[in-house]
């Protein structure tokens, strides 16, 4: 069974960084890596965030945390189709 991306994003949205991080850190699929990167941006650990964006093969985004969270929710919704 794969990562529950929506649950990880919901936890992050509610400010529960630790539980969200614990959920995604065990997975290496692209969306889990992107969520992991986002969480490190929230934490202001930019070097670690860049590492995880790199693992996802995505450039570090030039957007706000809110925009990134919205983008990740959209990606999670599309992956469920």
Secondary structure, 3 states (H helix, E strand, C coil): CCCCHHHHHHHHHCCCHHHHHHHHCCCCCHHHHHHHHHHHHHCCCHHHHHHHHHHCCCCCCCCCHHHHHHHHHHHHHHHCC
